[in-house]
């Protein structure tokens, strides 16, 4: 039994494990983000509309951050981008708690995500450098496990901190965790390929991701998935609070359940699916379908058990959809500059963050939560159709 549990983790490099540890430390401190909409409405007294606009600035900062993060990863190397981004993010979290006006919060949240999300394309370029092609999907999965395990601890501890201390304490813990992750990178990691070697490789690879038609179809499908997925960190916590009468502690534990389910099942599932030789994009389509169902079940009842069922469906949809979509992007990035390809992949979620929370808030405010969940399910079905089209184009070529 123990051998079966360990087998999926064999063959991964030491650097991948260290990168996962760094990611876990950083994500375990990410307690502000799941509670940001509640902090803005309950603590600072902003309306749903104002929260939607603040979340839009969060998304704008993310787009700018991942764009320049990808450029810098190709130019100066992913290593420098990673530790600089984490250190500046820690300082930004310390500062954000002292901002209480709407317009300055928009600016503050924008700057926070510019420096924070520069990390995202850099970490995927680093993973490409640290992993082999035959275990790339599992390497991606290990990083995702670190992220999700961190998110399991984060919301659970965050809910307790809010209950027994204050919202401000979350900002301090977030900042300290980012700086701790910075020291882990500086102490234990390094850039395998020199910046000069990477630049030489990139010069030979001329294809731009913005001209790669197959990649653009894939990108738009990822944008739709990200658009709907963002609701789990913006409108859905409000739905839990308003309709299901859940408190911050219960919401934190429910979000933590997502991370623990992924921690337990994702790596064995990915390992088994890799051996089955199924096409990665077909697996992604099944995952997207489960995400769509996770929204539809929320309309069945106001019973708290529905929230648990929806979260489980979302978790399994995420486990099937995200590792294989990420691996597709990493493999496709070999056609051009890896930083630019992975930046564009990350931007699908960043652009989704600009529009998703704001539109989700506005729809919920004007038409109600049930209508909003139906819209999200339809968008996910459109994403399924796009990936079917992409599979057809791949086979034709």
C-alpha positions as a Markdown table, in Angstrom:
| # | Residue | x | y | z |
|---|---|---|---|---|
| 1 | Unk | 0.0 | 0.0 | 0.0 |
| 2 | Unk | 2.8 | 2.4 | 1.0 |
| 3 | Unk | 4.7 | 1.6 | -2.2 |
| 4 | Unk | 1.6 | 2.5 | -4.3 |
| 5 | Unk | 1.4 | 5.8 | -2.6 |
| 6 | Unk | 5.1 | 6.6 | -3.1 |
| 7 | Unk | 5.4 | 5.4 | -6.7 |
| 8 | Unk | 3.8 | 8.5 | -8.4 |
| 9 | Unk | 6.4 | 10.7 | -6.7 |
| 10 | Unk | 9.5 | 8.7 | -7.8 |
| 11 | Unk | 11.8 | 10.2 | -10.4 |
| 12 | Unk | 11.2 | 13.9 | -9.7 |
| 13 | Unk | 14.3 | 16.0 | -9.4 |
| 14 | Unk | 15.6 | 17.6 | -6.1 |
| 15 | Unk | 15.0 | 21.0 | -7.6 |
| 16 | Unk | 11.3 | 20.3 | -8.3 |
| 17 | Unk | 10.8 | 19.2 | -4.7 |
| 18 | Unk | 12.5 | 22.4 | -3.4 |
| 19 | Unk | 10.4 | 24.5 | -5.7 |
| 20 | Unk | 7.3 | 22.7 | -4.3 |
| 21 | Unk | 8.4 | 23.4 | -0.8 |
| 22 | Unk | 8.9 | 27.1 | -1.6 |
| 23 | Unk | 5.5 | 27.2 | -3.2 |
| 24 | Unk | 3.9 | 25.5 | -0.2 |
| 25 | Unk | 5.4 | 28.1 | 2.2 |
| 26 | Unk | 4.2 | 30.9 | 0.0 |
| 27 | Unk | 0.7 | 29.5 | -0.5 |
| 28 | Unk | 0.2 | 28.5 | 3.1 |
| 29 | Unk | 0.4 | 32.2 | 3.9 |
| 30 | Unk | -2.0 | 33.2 | 1.2 |
| 31 | Unk | -4.8 | 33.8 | 3.7 |
| 32 | Unk | -6.0 | 37.2 | 2.5 |
| 33 | Unk | -7.1 | 36.3 | -1.0 |
| 34 | Unk | -10.0 | 33.8 | -0.2 |
| 35 | Unk | -11.3 | 36.3 | 2.4 |
| 36 | Unk | -10.7 | 39.5 | 0.5 |
| 37 | Unk | -14.3 | 39.9 | -0.7 |
| 38 | Unk | -15.6 | 39.3 | 2.9 |
| 39 | Unk | -12.9 | 41.7 | 4.3 |
| 40 | Unk | -14.0 | 44.4 | 1.9 |
| 41 | Unk | -17.7 | 44.0 | 2.5 |
| 42 | Unk | -17.9 | 43.1 | 6.2 |
| 43 | Unk | -14.9 | 45.0 | 7.6 |
| 44 | Unk | -14.5 | 48.0 | 5.3 |
| 45 | Unk | -18.2 | 48.3 | 4.4 |
| 46 | Unk | -17.9 | 48.4 | 0.6 |
| 47 | Unk | -20.8 | 47.4 | -1.6 |
| 48 | Unk | -20.8 | 44.4 | -4.0 |
| 49 | Unk | -20.2 | 46.8 | -6.9 |
| 50 | Unk | -17.2 | 48.4 | -5.3 |
| 51 | Unk | -15.8 | 45.0 | -4.4 |
| 52 | Unk | -16.2 | 43.9 | -8.0 |
| 53 | Unk | -14.2 | 46.9 | -9.2 |
| 54 | Unk | -11.4 | 46.3 | -6.6 |
| 55 | Unk | -11.2 | 42.7 | -7.8 |
| 56 | Unk | -11.0 | 44.0 | -11.4 |
| 57 | Unk | -7.9 | 46.0 | -10.5 |
| 58 | Unk | -6.6 | 42.8 | -8.9 |
| 59 | Unk | -7.0 | 41.1 | -12.3 |
| 60 | Unk | -5.4 | 44.1 | -14.2 |
| 61 | Unk | -2.4 | 43.9 | -11.9 |
| 62 | Unk | -2.2 | 40.2 | -12.6 |
| 63 | Unk | -2.1 | 40.7 | -16.4 |
| 64 | Unk | 0.6 | 43.3 | -16.1 |
| 65 | Unk | 2.6 | 41.2 | -13.7 |
| 66 | Unk | 2.5 | 37.9 | -15.7 |
| 67 | Unk | 3.3 | 39.8 | -18.9 |
| 68 | Unk | 6.4 | 41.4 | -17.6 |
| 69 | Unk | 7.2 | 38.3 | -15.5 |
| 70 | Unk | 7.4 | 36.2 | -18.6 |
| 71 | Unk | 9.5 | 38.8 | -20.5 |
| 72 | Unk | 11.9 | 39.1 | -17.5 |
| 73 | Unk | 12.1 | 35.3 | -17.1 |
| 74 | Unk | 13.4 | 35.1 | -20.7 |
| 75 | Unk | 15.7 | 38.2 | -20.3 |
| 76 | Unk | 17.3 | 38.0 | -16.9 |
| 77 | Unk | 16.3 | 34.4 | -15.9 |
| 78 | Unk | 13.5 | 32.9 | -13.9 |
| 79 | Unk | 15.6 | 32.7 | -10.7 |
| 80 | Unk | 15.9 | 36.5 | -10.2 |
| 81 | Unk | 12.3 | 37.0 | -11.1 |
| 82 | Unk | 11.1 | 34.5 | -8.5 |
| 83 | Unk | 12.9 | 35.8 | -5.4 |
| 84 | Unk | 12.5 | 39.5 | -6.3 |
| 85 | Unk | 8.7 | 39.0 | -6.8 |
| 86 | Unk | 8.3 | 37.1 | -3.5 |
| 87 | Unk | 10.2 | 39.7 | -1.5 |
| 88 | Unk | 8.3 | 42.7 | -2.9 |
| 89 | Unk | 5.0 | 40.8 | -2.5 |
| 90 | Unk | 5.7 | 40.4 | 1.2 |
| 91 | Unk | 6.3 | 44.2 | 1.6 |
| 92 | Unk | 3.1 | 44.9 | -0.4 |
| 93 | Unk | 1.0 | 42.8 | 2.0 |
| 94 | Unk | 2.4 | 44.6 | 5.0 |
| 95 | Unk | 1.4 | 47.9 | 3.4 |
| 96 | Unk | -2.1 | 47.0 | 2.1 |
| 97 | Unk | -3.7 | 46.5 | 5.5 |
| 98 | Unk | -3.3 | 50.3 | 6.2 |
| 99 | Unk | -5.2 | 51.3 | 3.1 |
| 100 | Unk | -9.0 | 51.8 | 3.7 |
| 101 | Unk | -10.2 | 54.2 | 0.9 |
| 102 | Unk | -11.8 | 52.8 | -2.2 |
| 103 | Unk | -9.5 | 54.5 | -4.8 |
| 104 | Unk | -6.3 | 53.8 | -3.0 |
| 105 | Unk | -7.3 | 50.2 | -2.4 |
| 106 | Unk | -7.8 | 49.8 | -6.2 |
| 107 | Unk | -4.2 | 51.1 | -6.7 |
| 108 | Unk | -2.8 | 49.1 | -3.8 |
| 109 | Unk | -4.4 | 45.8 | -4.9 |
| 110 | Unk | -3.2 | 46.5 | -8.5 |
| 111 | Unk | 0.4 | 47.1 | -7.4 |
| 112 | Unk | 0.3 | 44.0 | -5.1 |
| 113 | Unk | -0.7 | 41.7 | -7.9 |
| 114 | Unk | 1.8 | 43.2 | -10.4 |
| 115 | Unk | 4.7 | 42.1 | -8.2 |
| 116 | Unk | 3.0 | 38.9 | -6.9 |
| 117 | Unk | 2.0 | 37.5 | -10.3 |
| 118 | Unk | 5.4 | 38.2 | -12.0 |
| 119 | Unk | 6.2 | 35.0 | -10.1 |
| 120 | Unk | 3.8 | 32.8 | -12.0 |
| 121 | Unk | 5.4 | 32.5 | -15.4 |
| 122 | Unk | 8.8 | 32.3 | -13.8 |
| 123 | Unk | 7.9 | 29.3 | -11.7 |
| 124 | Unk | 6.6 | 27.4 | -14.8 |
| 125 | Unk | 9.8 | 28.2 | -16.8 |
| 126 | Unk | 11.8 | 27.0 | -13.8 |
| 127 | Unk | 9.8 | 23.8 | -13.8 |
| 128 | Unk | 10.5 | 23.2 | -17.4 |
| 129 | Unk | 14.3 | 23.6 | -16.6 |
| 130 | Unk | 14.1 | 21.3 | -13.5 |
| 131 | Unk | 12.0 | 18.5 | -15.0 |
| 132 | Unk | 12.3 | 15.9 | -17.7 |
| 133 | Unk | 9.7 | 15.5 | -20.5 |
| 134 | Unk | 8.6 | 12.1 | -19.3 |
| 135 | Unk | 7.7 | 13.3 | -15.8 |
| 136 | Unk | 6.6 | 16.9 | -16.6 |
| 137 | Unk | 2.9 | 16.4 | -15.9 |
| 138 | Unk | 3.8 | 14.9 | -12.6 |
| 139 | Unk | 6.2 | 17.7 | -11.8 |
| 140 | Unk | 3.4 | 20.2 | -12.6 |
| 141 | Unk | 1.1 | 18.1 | -10.4 |
| 142 | Unk | 3.6 | 18.3 | -7.5 |
| 143 | Unk | 3.7 | 22.1 | -7.7 |
| 144 | Unk | -0.1 | 22.2 | -7.8 |
| 145 | Unk | -0.2 | 19.9 | -4.8 |
| 146 | Unk | 2.1 | 22.3 | -2.9 |
| 147 | Unk | -0.2 | 25.2 | -4.0 |
| 148 | Unk | -3.4 | 23.3 | -2.9 |
| 149 | Unk | -1.9 | 22.0 | 0.3 |
| 150 | Unk | -0.9 | 25.6 | 1.1 |
| 151 | Unk | -4.4 | 26.7 | 0.3 |
| 152 | Unk | -5.7 | 24.0 | 2.6 |
| 153 | Unk | -3.7 | 25.4 | 5.6 |
| 154 | Unk | -4.2 | 29.0 | 4.6 |
| 155 | Unk | -8.0 | 29.4 | 4.6 |
| 156 | Unk | -8.4 | 27.1 | 7.6 |
| 157 | Unk | -5.9 | 29.0 | 9.7 |
| 158 | Unk | -7.1 | 32.3 | 8.2 |
| 159 | Unk | -10.7 | 31.6 | 9.3 |
| 160 | Unk | -9.4 | 31.0 | 12.8 |
| 161 | Unk | -7.2 | 34.1 | 12.8 |
| 162 | Unk | -10.2 | 36.2 | 11.8 |
| 163 | Unk | -12.4 | 34.6 | 14.4 |
| 164 | Unk | -9.9 | 34.9 | 17.3 |
| 165 | Unk | -7.6 | 37.8 | 16.3 |
| 166 | Unk | -8.4 | 40.1 | 13.4 |
| 167 | Unk | -8.4 | 40.6 | 9.7 |
| 168 | Unk | -5.2 | 42.6 | 10.0 |
| 169 | Unk | -3.3 | 39.6 | 11.3 |
| 170 | Unk | -3.8 | 37.9 | 7.9 |
| 171 | Unk | -1.8 | 40.6 | 6.1 |
| 172 | Unk | 1.1 | 40.2 | 8.5 |
| 173 | Unk | 1.1 | 36.4 | 8.1 |
| 174 | Unk | 0.9 | 36.7 | 4.3 |
| 175 | Unk | 3.8 | 39.1 | 4.1 |
| 176 | Unk | 6.0 | 37.0 | 6.4 |
| 177 | Unk | 5.3 | 33.8 | 4.4 |
| 178 | Unk | 6.4 | 35.5 | 1.2 |
| 179 | Unk | 9.6 | 36.7 | 2.7 |
| 180 | Unk | 10.2 | 33.2 | 4.2 |
| 181 | Unk | 9.7 | 31.7 | 0.7 |
| 182 | Unk | 12.2 | 34.3 | -0.7 |
| 183 | Unk | 14.9 | 33.0 | 1.7 |
| 184 | Unk | 14.2 | 29.4 | 0.7 |
| 185 | Unk | 14.8 | 30.2 | -3.0 |
| 186 | Unk | 18.0 | 32.1 | -2.3 |
| 187 | Unk | 19.3 | 29.4 | 0.0 |
| 188 | Unk | 18.5 | 26.2 | -1.8 |
| 189 | Unk | 17.6 | 26.9 | -5.5 |
| 190 | Unk | 19.6 | 28.0 | -8.4 |
| 191 | Unk | 19.2 | 28.5 | -12.2 |
| 192 | Unk | 20.3 | 25.3 | -14.0 |
| 193 | Unk | 20.7 | 26.8 | -17.5 |
| 194 | Unk | 22.6 | 30.1 | -17.6 |
| 195 | Unk | 20.8 | 33.2 | -18.8 |
| 196 | Unk | 23.1 | 33.4 | -21.8 |
| 197 | Unk | 22.2 | 29.8 | -22.8 |
| 198 | Unk | 18.5 | 30.5 | -22.5 |
| 199 | Unk | 18.8 | 33.6 | -24.6 |
| 200 | Unk | 20.7 | 31.7 | -27.2 |
| 201 | Unk | 17.9 | 29.0 | -27.3 |
| 202 | Unk | 15.2 | 31.7 | -27.4 |
| 203 | Unk | 16.8 | 33.4 | -30.5 |
| 204 | Unk | 16.5 | 30.1 | -32.4 |
| 205 | Unk | 12.8 | 29.7 | -31.4 |
| 206 | Unk | 11.0 | 32.4 | -33.3 |
| 207 | Unk | 7.3 | 31.4 | -33.0 |
| 208 | Unk | 5.3 | 33.8 | -31.0 |
| 209 | Unk | 2.5 | 32.4 | -28.8 |
| 210 | Unk | 0.4 | 35.3 | -30.1 |
| 211 | Unk | 0.6 | 33.8 | -33.7 |
| 212 | Unk | 0.2 | 30.2 | -32.7 |
| 213 | Unk | -3.5 | 29.6 | -33.7 |
| 214 | Unk | -3.8 | 26.3 | -31.9 |
| 215 | Unk | -2.4 | 27.8 | -28.7 |
| 216 | Unk | -4.8 | 30.8 | -29.0 |
| 217 | Unk | -7.9 | 28.4 | -29.2 |
| 218 | Unk | -6.5 | 26.7 | -26.1 |
| 219 | Unk | -5.9 | 30.1 | -24.4 |
| 220 | Unk | -9.5 | 31.2 | -24.9 |
| 221 | Unk | -10.8 | 27.9 | -23.4 |
| 222 | Unk | -8.5 | 28.5 | -20.4 |
| 223 | Unk | -9.8 | 32.0 | -20.1 |
| 224 | Unk | -13.4 | 30.8 | -19.8 |
| 225 | Unk | -12.4 | 28.2 | -17.3 |
| 226 | Unk | -10.5 | 30.8 | -15.3 |
| 227 | Unk | -13.4 | 33.2 | -15.5 |
| 228 | Unk | -15.7 | 30.7 | -13.9 |
| 229 | Unk | -13.1 | 29.3 | -11.4 |
| 230 | Unk | -12.6 | 32.8 | -10.0 |
| 231 | Unk | -16.1 | 32.7 | -8.6 |
| 232 | Unk | -14.9 | 30.3 | -6.0 |
| 233 | Unk | -12.7 | 33.1 | -4.5 |
| 234 | Unk | -15.1 | 36.0 | -5.0 |
| 235 | Unk | -18.9 | 35.4 | -5.4 |
| 236 | Unk | -19.2 | 31.9 | -4.0 |
| 237 | Unk | -17.8 | 32.8 | -0.5 |
| 238 | Unk | -20.5 | 35.5 | -0.4 |
| 239 | Unk | -23.1 | 33.0 | -1.5 |
| 240 | Unk | -22.0 | 30.7 | 1.4 |
| 241 | Unk | -22.3 | 33.6 | 3.8 |
| 242 | Unk | -25.6 | 35.2 | 2.5 |
| 243 | Unk | -27.6 | 32.1 | 1.4 |
| 244 | Unk | -26.2 | 29.2 | 3.4 |
| 245 | Unk | -25.5 | 31.3 | 6.6 |
| 246 | Unk | -22.0 | 30.0 | 6.9 |
| 247 | Unk | -19.4 | 32.0 | 9.0 |
| 248 | Unk | -15.8 | 32.7 | 8.2 |
| 249 | Unk | -14.6 | 29.6 | 10.1 |
| 250 | Unk | -16.9 | 27.3 | 8.2 |
| 251 | Unk | -16.0 | 28.9 | 4.8 |
| 252 | Unk | -12.3 | 28.5 | 5.6 |
| 253 | Unk | -12.7 | 24.8 | 6.4 |
| 254 | Unk | -14.7 | 24.2 | 3.3 |
| 255 | Unk | -12.1 | 25.8 | 1.1 |
| 256 | Unk | -9.5 | 23.8 | 3.0 |
| 257 | Unk | -11.3 | 20.6 | 2.1 |
| 258 | Unk | -10.7 | 21.4 | -1.5 |
| 259 | Unk | -6.9 | 21.5 | -0.9 |
| 260 | Unk | -6.9 | 18.3 | 1.1 |
| 261 | Unk | -8.9 | 16.3 | -1.5 |
| 262 | Unk | -6.5 | 17.4 | -4.2 |
| 263 | Unk | -3.5 | 16.6 | -2.0 |
| 264 | Unk | -4.8 | 13.0 | -1.4 |
| 265 | Unk | -6.0 | 12.1 | -4.9 |
| 266 | Unk | -4.4 | 14.3 | -7.6 |
| 267 | Unk | -1.0 | 12.7 | -7.9 |
| 268 | Unk | -2.2 | 9.1 | -7.9 |
| 269 | Unk | -4.9 | 10.1 | -10.4 |
| 270 | Unk | -2.5 | 11.9 | -12.7 |
| 271 | Unk | 0.0 | 9.0 | -12.5 |
| 272 | Unk | -2.7 | 6.5 | -13.5 |
| 273 | Unk | -3.9 | 8.7 | -16.3 |
| 274 | Unk | -0.4 | 9.2 | -17.6 |
| 275 | Unk | 0.1 | 5.5 | -17.8 |
| 276 | Unk | -3.3 | 5.1 | -19.6 |
| 277 | Unk | -1.9 | 7.2 | -22.5 |
| 278 | Unk | -5.2 | 9.1 | -22.8 |
| 279 | Unk | -5.0 | 12.4 | -24.7 |
| 280 | Unk | -4.4 | 15.2 | -22.2 |
| 281 | Unk | -7.0 | 17.5 | -23.7 |
| 282 | Unk | -9.7 | 14.9 | -23.5 |
| 283 | Unk | -9.0 | 14.6 | -19.8 |
| 284 | Unk | -9.2 | 18.4 | -19.5 |
| 285 | Unk | -12.7 | 18.3 | -21.2 |
| 286 | Unk | -14.0 | 15.8 | -18.6 |
| 287 | Unk | -12.6 | 18.1 | -15.8 |
| 288 | Unk | -14.4 | 21.1 | -17.3 |
| 289 | Unk | -17.7 | 19.2 | -17.4 |
| 290 | Unk | -17.4 | 18.4 | -13.7 |
| 291 | Unk | -16.7 | 22.1 | -12.9 |
| 292 | Unk | -19.9 | 23.0 | -14.8 |
| 293 | Unk | -21.9 | 20.5 | -12.7 |
| 294 | Unk | -20.3 | 21.9 | -9.5 |
| 295 | Unk | -22.1 | 25.3 | -10.3 |
| 296 | Unk | -25.4 | 23.7 | -11.2 |
| 297 | Unk | -25.8 | 21.8 | -8.0 |
| 298 | Unk | -25.7 | 25.0 | -6.0 |
| 299 | Unk | -29.1 | 25.8 | -7.3 |
| 300 | Unk | -30.7 | 22.7 | -5.9 |
| 301 | Unk | -31.0 | 23.7 | -2.2 |
| 302 | Unk | -29.8 | 26.0 | 0.5 |
| 303 | Unk | -28.8 | 23.0 | 2.5 |
| 304 | Unk | -25.1 | 23.3 | 3.6 |
| 305 | Unk | -24.4 | 19.8 | 2.3 |
| 306 | Unk | -24.9 | 21.2 | -1.2 |
| 307 | Unk | -21.8 | 23.4 | -0.7 |
| 308 | Unk | -19.8 | 20.3 | 0.2 |
| 309 | Unk | -21.0 | 18.4 | -2.9 |
| 310 | Unk | -20.3 | 21.4 | -5.1 |
| 311 | Unk | -16.8 | 21.7 | -3.6 |
| 312 | Unk | -16.0 | 18.0 | -4.2 |
| 313 | Unk | -17.2 | 18.2 | -7.8 |
| 314 | Unk | -15.1 | 21.3 | -8.3 |
| 315 | Unk | -12.1 | 19.6 | -6.7 |
| 316 | Unk | -12.2 | 16.6 | -9.0 |
| 317 | Unk | -12.8 | 18.8 | -12.0 |
| 318 | Unk | -9.7 | 20.9 | -11.1 |
| 319 | Unk | -7.6 | 17.7 | -10.6 |
| 320 | Unk | -8.5 | 16.5 | -14.1 |
| 321 | Unk | -8.4 | 19.9 | -15.9 |
| 322 | Unk | -5.5 | 21.9 | -14.6 |
| 323 | Unk | -2.4 | 19.6 | -14.5 |
| 324 | Unk | -3.0 | 18.4 | -18.1 |
| 325 | Unk | -3.8 | 21.9 | -19.4 |
| 326 | Unk | -0.6 | 23.2 | -17.8 |
| 327 | Unk | 1.5 | 20.3 | -19.2 |
| 328 | Unk | 0.1 | 21.1 | -22.7 |
| 329 | Unk | 1.1 | 24.7 | -22.3 |
| 330 | Unk | 4.6 | 23.7 | -21.1 |
| 331 | Unk | 5.1 | 21.3 | -24.0 |
| 332 | Unk | 3.8 | 23.8 | -26.5 |
| 333 | Unk | 6.2 | 26.5 | -25.2 |
| 334 | Unk | 9.1 | 24.7 | -26.8 |
| 335 | Unk | 8.0 | 26.2 | -30.1 |
| 336 | Unk | 9.0 | 29.7 | -29.0 |
| 337 | Unk | 10.2 | 31.6 | -25.9 |
| 338 | Unk | 9.1 | 29.6 | -22.8 |
| 339 | Unk | 8.6 | 32.8 | -20.7 |
| 340 | Unk | 6.3 | 34.3 | -23.3 |
| 341 | Unk | 4.3 | 31.1 | -23.8 |
| 342 | Unk | 3.8 | 30.5 | -20.0 |
| 343 | Unk | 3.1 | 34.2 | -19.4 |
| 344 | Unk | 0.3 | 34.0 | -22.0 |
| 345 | Unk | -1.0 | 30.9 | -20.3 |
| 346 | Unk | -1.0 | 32.6 | -16.9 |
| 347 | Unk | -2.6 | 35.7 | -18.5 |
| 348 | Unk | -5.7 | 33.6 | -19.3 |
| 349 | Unk | -6.4 | 33.5 | -15.6 |
| 350 | Unk | -5.3 | 37.1 | -15.1 |
| 351 | Unk | -7.7 | 38.4 | -17.7 |
| 352 | Unk | -10.3 | 36.2 | -16.2 |
| 353 | Unk | -9.6 | 37.8 | -12.8 |
| 354 | Unk | -10.3 | 41.2 | -14.4 |
| 355 | Unk | -13.7 | 40.3 | -15.6 |
| 356 | Unk | -14.8 | 37.2 | -13.6 |
| 357 | Unk | -15.2 | 38.6 | -10.0 |
| 358 | Unk | -16.6 | 41.9 | -11.2 |
| 359 | Unk | -19.2 | 40.4 | -13.6 |
| 360 | Unk | -20.0 | 37.6 | -11.1 |
| 361 | Unk | -20.6 | 40.3 | -8.5 |
| 362 | Unk | -22.7 | 42.4 | -10.8 |
| 363 | Unk | -24.8 | 39.4 | -12.0 |
| 364 | Unk | -25.3 | 38.2 | -8.4 |
| 365 | Unk | -26.3 | 41.7 | -7.3 |
| 366 | Unk | -28.8 | 42.3 | -10.1 |
| 367 | Unk | -30.2 | 38.8 | -11.0 |
| 368 | Unk | -29.3 | 36.6 | -8.0 |
| 369 | Unk | -26.8 | 33.8 | -7.4 |
| 370 | Unk | -28.9 | 31.1 | -9.2 |
| 371 | Unk | -28.8 | 33.0 | -12.5 |
| 372 | Unk | -25.0 | 33.5 | -12.1 |
| 373 | Unk | -24.3 | 29.8 | -11.5 |
| 374 | Unk | -26.3 | 29.0 | -14.7 |
| 375 | Unk | -24.2 | 31.5 | -16.7 |
| 376 | Unk | -21.0 | 29.9 | -15.4 |
| 377 | Unk | -22.1 | 26.4 | -16.4 |
| 378 | Unk | -22.9 | 27.6 | -19.9 |
| 379 | Unk | -19.4 | 29.2 | -20.3 |
| 380 | Unk | -17.7 | 26.0 | -19.2 |
| 381 | Unk | -19.7 | 24.0 | -21.8 |
| 382 | Unk | -18.4 | 26.5 | -24.4 |
| 383 | Unk | -14.9 | 25.8 | -23.2 |
| 384 | Unk | -15.5 | 22.1 | -23.7 |
| 385 | Unk | -16.6 | 22.8 | -27.3 |
| 386 | Unk | -13.5 | 24.9 | -28.0 |
| 387 | Unk | -11.2 | 22.1 | -26.8 |
| 388 | Unk | -13.1 | 19.6 | -29.0 |
| 389 | Unk | -12.4 | 22.0 | -31.9 |
| 390 | Unk | -8.7 | 22.1 | -30.9 |
| 391 | Unk | -8.5 | 18.3 | -30.8 |
| 392 | Unk | -9.9 | 18.2 | -34.3 |
| 393 | Unk | -7.4 | 20.8 | -35.6 |
| 394 | Unk | -4.5 | 18.9 | -34.0 |
| 395 | Unk | -5.6 | 15.6 | -35.7 |
| 396 | Unk | -6.0 | 17.4 | -39.1 |
| 397 | Unk | -2.4 | 18.7 | -38.8 |
